[in-house]
């Protein structure tokens, strides 16, 4: 079964941005962003996806990928 994976760490690295900086810009706690970044999130709100993608200037498809297990 395929698994959804988050590419937040790669996107941050490409932009020279830290998780703390993203947290401050989007108003989401560093802890919650870390859970997402480390692929431990069980769910994510569309509004959260929207604000992260707007700040990182990316699409949801760049942030989340579907990988085989």
Secondary structure, DSSP 8 states (H G I E B T S, - for coil): --EEEE-HHHHHHHHT--HHHHHHHHT--HHHHHHHHTT--S---HHHHHHHHHHHT--HHHHEEEE--
